[in-house]
Amino acid sequence: MTLTEINFDGIVGPSHNYAGLSLGNIASANHGGDPSYPRAAALQGIAKMRGNMERGLAQGFLLPLPRPNFALLNELAIDDTAPAQLRAAAWSASSMWTANAATVSPAPDTADGRCHFTPANLVTMVHRAQEWRDTKAQLAIAFADPDHFKVHDAVTPSFGDEGAANHMRLCEGHGSAGVEVFVYGRPGGRFPARQHEQASRAVARLHRLDADRCVFVEQNPEAIAAGAFHNDVVAVANERVLFTHARAFVDQAGAYDAMRRAFPALEVVEVPEDAISLAEAIRSYLFNAQLLTLPSGEMALVVPSECQESAAVWNWCQSMLASNGPIRHVVPVDVRQSMANGGGPACLRLRVVADPATVDARFLLDEAKADRIEAVIGTMWPEQIDPADIGTDTLAKIVIEAREALLAVLSLDSLA
């Protein structure tokens, strides 16, 4: 069995809109009420996936969830008198950010030698709390082989869990045993701390991880207050490298020490505050990047193109490359429609280490399949959604038919 890292990107759904639903997500709040462009958003996402395939990387995808969610509308008794944001929750396309779909522990890390998935309960925000059961149904199809995979239910909603956006893995190579790092926040700040420590510990137990190879680290409350609502807004890891802002963790030195005790080969690439402020790191989403190992063995950092527009960020990236450190390439990508709602390249993908032969091939991308997906998006996805469109029968019909057309072309009608 050949284990490799597969990035499963979320296809941006046809109801993609800017309703400003995510408290603590500054980009989402700043663009709340703006028109959105679902077709452009989805095509930008496919272009990012194509780019990673061109780099020789394995690429998968997860599908938009059914929207509008009529069950949620009924459950909350939402009618024309309900607040617009509450009505918009049932139309949210936020499942596109598959970094929040689940936490994943690869087979080399688990006691039973299977890859474990726990869908995130996402209970902090109503527009996301509706996702996990539909997400689990999709994961159960994509990773159905019980000899290789185990898909759990979400952890109890008493403890908020936001998935892989607050989880990192350190290893010598993706196929070797790793150390899993869980980052949590504490309540009481300006914005909600979405990842509860007990949720992280529950996931580690569900996945049957060795306690000596788990590290639990507290996120810096200053980072949360500044808009880093997930750890992946201020830190990302790949194999032996941790790429992080100097103010990512409440005890930065202690966090490094804890990781090194479990994984002595750790290499830290730290960006100091005087080079890039925490505010600028969050604005540019430098750390919400895909840190990838290329077939050559070199590491590449796939960043949003907004990083090029910040002199401080781009100058630092160039100096990092000149220093001949472990990150050898910086690759900007255009995901502006996602960025306007608070999600960069890292938000759009769920990392799964597995043998591609054990995954349902319908969820693995190739050029021909990308062509078919783009054709559906180009003809069926709305070009623009205005705030007044949310909740209308006209838009509901367009969104439902568009998703059904995508399921049909991928032979995944069972998810309708």
LOFI-214414 format. One record per residue (C-alpha): x, z negated, y. Coordinates in steps of 0.2 Angstrom, whole numbers, plus 5000, padded with zeros to 4 digits. Last residue first. Example, Ala and Ser with C-alpha at 12.3 -4.5 7.8 and 13.67 -1.06 7.14 Angstrom:
2
506849644995/506249614978/
REM end
This chain:
416
485550195071/486950125062/486450215046/486650375055/488550365053/488850545048/490050565063/489050705071/487450605067/488050445075/488550545091/486850625092/485950455090/487050385104/486450525116/484650515111/484550325114/485450345131/484350485137/482750405132/483150245140/483650335156/481950405157/481050245152/481850165167/482649995165/484250035174/484050195185/483950105201/485750045199/486350235199/486950315183/487950475183/488450615172/487350545158/488150575140/487350705130/488250875133/490050825137/489850665126/489250765111/490650895113/491950755116/491550675099/491650835090/493350875098/493950705094/493450735076/494450885075/495950805083/495950655071/495150485073/494850355059/493050275059/492350405047/493850375036/493150205030/494750105029/495750075013/496750235015/497250185033/498250035025/497949895037/498549815053/497049815065/497249805084/495649815093/495649925109/494849955126/495349795133/497149835131/497049995141/496149915155/494449835157/493649755173/492149865177/493149975189/494549975176/493350065163/492950205175/494750215180/495450235163/496850355168/498450325158/500150275164/501550275151/503050145152/504450175140/505950075133/505249905131/506549805122/507749795137/508849925144/508849855161/508450025169/506750015160/506349845168/506949905185/505750055184/504249935179/504749815193/504649965206/502950015199/502249835200/502849805218/502449975224/500649965217/499850135215/500850175199/500050015191/498350085195/498750225182/498250095169/499750045157/500350105140/501950005137/503050095124/504250015111/505550105102/505550115083/505550305083/503750305076/503250215092/502950025093/501549985105/501249875120/499549925125/499249865143/498149725151/499849655157/499949775172/498149755176/498449815194/497349685202/497749545190/499649575192/499449585210/498549415211/499849335200/501149395212/502449525206/504249505209/504149325217/502949275203/504249315189/503849445176/504449385159/505049485145/505249365131/506049405114/505449295099/506649305084/506349115081/504549135076/503648965073/504848865083/505049005095/503249015099/503148825103/504648845114/503948985123/502348895126/503248735132/504248845145/502648915152/501648755152/499948805159/500148975152/500149145161/501149095177/502749185173/501849345169/502049405151/502749525139/503049445122/504149545110/504549515092/503149625085/502049665100/501349535113/500349545128/500149425143/499249405160/497549505158/497749485139/497449305141/495649335146/494649295162/496249325172/495249325188/496349205200/495449055193/495849095176/497749125181/497648955190/496948875174/498548925165/498048975147/498348835134/499348885119/498948865100/500248925088/499948965070/501248995057/501448815052/499548805050/499648945036/498149055040/496649055029/495649175040/494249045042/495448915046/496249015060/494549065067/494048885068/495548835077/495248975090/493448915092/494048735094/495148785108/493748865117/494049045125/492949085139/493648975153/492248985166/492749025183/493148905197/493848775185/493048645174/493248705157/494848725147/495648885141/496248955125/497749055119/497949085100/499649145094/499749215076/501449215067/501749355056/502049405038/502749585037/501849745039/501849755057/503649725058/504749575063/503149485068/502249405083/500349415084/499349385099/497549315102/496549285118/495949465120/495749475101/494149385101/493049305115/492549145106/491549015115/491248855105/489448785103/489048965097/489648925080/490949045074/490449225072/490049285054/491549335043/492249505038/493449505023/494549655019/495749725006/494949694989/493249674997/493249865003/492049875017/493149885032/492250025042/490549975035/490649785038/491549815054/489949905060/488749775055/489849645062/489849725079/487949735078/487849545074/489149505088/488449595103/487049495111/488249365117/488949505128/487649525141/487249345140/488949285146/489849135139/489249165121/490449295117/490249265098/491849355093/491749445076/492949365064/493949485054/495149445040/496349565031/496649515013/498149435005/497149275000/498249155010/498249265025/499649325036/500249475026/498449535025/498149555044/497249425054/495949505066/494949425080/493349515084/492449635096/493349565112/494849685111/493449805108/493049835126/491749975124/490549835118/490249815137/488949955137/487649835145/485849895145/485049735139/486049635152/485349755166/483649655165/484549495168/485549575183/483949645190/483149475191/481449465181/479849515189/479749685182/479849615164/481049515154/480249395141/482049335136/481749375118/480749535122/482149615132/483449555120/482549635105/482349795116/484249815117/484449965128/485550015120/486150015102/488049975101/489350105106/490450155091/492150095086/493750205085/495250235075/497050285080/498650295070/500150325081/501250485082/501450495101/500150635101/498950515092/499150385107/498850525119/497250575110/496650395111/496850395130/495950555132/494550485122/494350345134/494450455149/493050565141/491950405139/492150355157/491950525164/490250545154/489750365159/489950395178/489350235187/488550215203/489050055212/487949895211/489249775205/490949855209/491849705217/491049585204/491649695189/493349705197/493449515199/492949465182/492649285184/490749305181/490349465172/488749545175/489249655190/487849785186/489149925185/488550045172/488950125155/487350165147/488050315137/489250205128/491150205130/491950235113/492850075109/494650095103/495250055086/497150045086/497850055069/499449965065/500250015049/500249945031/500750055017/500050005000/
REM end
